[in-house]
Structures are given as C-alpha cells and as structure tokens.
C-alpha cells in the first residue's frame, strides 16, 4: 500500500446560492446535491485517482450516508476499513456555496459515538504503507497511528485545523505538518506565521511546518528556509475540499520524492482545479491537467515577498 489515512469522512449536501443570504431573509437556491466528502477520505480518493494504492480507516453510522461512503470509496478503488456504529448517524454537512465567488460556509454535525479510539486500529493497517495521512480529529487514534508509523520509518503528514485535546502528543510524531491558516496561532499564541512556524518546527521536531492560506497559497518552514507558493487563478465554482485535495497532492508529491518547492506548486495546482467543480472531490483532475496548470496558469498576487522570507530565515 502506498498511503494509509486515518481520519474523517462526511456526506455533504451542497446548496448553491446566488449569493450568501442576509440574516432573517428568504432565498431560492440554485441547486442541492448530496456528495461524499471529509478530509482524509477525499485526500485518499485523489491519491487513488493519481495511481497510488490507498487504504482508508474511518467510522460511519448505519444509515444511507454510510452506504454512500462505502460505495464511493469502493468505486474509486480505495481499500476502506469503515467501522459502523449501530443506531448512529454518519457525519453530515450542509454547505452553502456562493455562486458568485465559489466560497462556502459549512454547517456540520458529528455524533460523539463516531469517535475512533486507538484500540479500534490495527497496527498492520498503518505500517504496511509508504506514508500516513491524519487529520487529528480523533486525536488519540491519530497519535497512535503516527507513533506506529514513526516506529516503522514511515513519514507522517498531518492536516490539522483545530486545537484538539491531545494534539501535541500527535505532533511529536508528525513529519510534515501543513495546517489550516489559524492553527499555528492557536497552538503557539503567535499570529505571525514567520515566527510561529519555526517555533512549531523546533518544539515538535517536524521536518516541515506550514499552513495553507486559501487564495494566498501556502507557506512552510523546513528548518533552514521558508518555502512559499502562491495559489493559481481558476474559475472557482466551489472551494469545498480544496484543502483536502491539497493534502492528497502533497502526499503524492512526497512519494515521488519531489523537491519541496515543486511539491507545494503541484499541491496548489491540484487544489485550485478541484475548486472548478461542485463538491469536495468534484474537481480532482488528471496529472496532465495539473501539470498544464503549473506550466501555463497564472497565479494570485503573492502574499509574501521572497526577500522578506529570506530576511526572516536569516534572523
């Protein structure tokens, strides 16, 4: 197996709107579709689409949403170990998508019974792979999987968007942390990424500590210098799942042993293209199209100047 993932799946109801509604108003929506999502499940679907052999470990209820997850993962070719909770609803989300710009607002619900404890994992699921991806939501399980992977010499990548209880124990065994924009500040108390990312790198011993910045791209610190990639310009239909596909692309690039700069460019391009269709997995494009965007596409204005990044690294 090339990559194994432990983390979230979700069933999304995507509701397209002409624009985001004002408070206490009524609005006719454009469309509503039920589609599969979830951070790790979507990232692994992308990896499978690009030719990697993937294994997903997660939890569902015993409802129609669980059936959808099983069907979609099987159709994609992902080996899925979905543990089912009787009498429980699977994780769901209602996502309001602003048609004018593609930005979305997520309303979600996850039954506490869907929490995956470490004892439900099997070590062989983890160590018989070349890379591990976790999202940290079920932190104890993610930390156990990361420790097993570290012991087996398997690189661990993490997509973390919140300060979950016990997350620091997980970070001690993470090699590549590329978190959401706000996570470094929540963890360190420092809102300046030029300071918080090196601090995380030193404190937890990650090979790379970084943050995705939406339309501003991605910034990471490798212990010596900052690497920054601006986002690509696309005709955005729906930004749902952009981060998930970024992380799938980053794992793919890691397993190709690409330089970090190329890995970030590839991940930004894959994430951007995913925004050109509805749903968390709607715009997963072939490798050739991603490479074409990297070669021919234009980018948003950079959020960081390379000279500033160089001075920050030197200090």
Order of alpha helices (4+ residues) and beta strands (2+ residues): beta-beta-beta-alpha-beta-alpha-beta-beta-beta-alpha-beta-alpha-beta-alpha-beta-alpha-alpha-beta-beta-beta-alpha-alpha-alpha-alpha
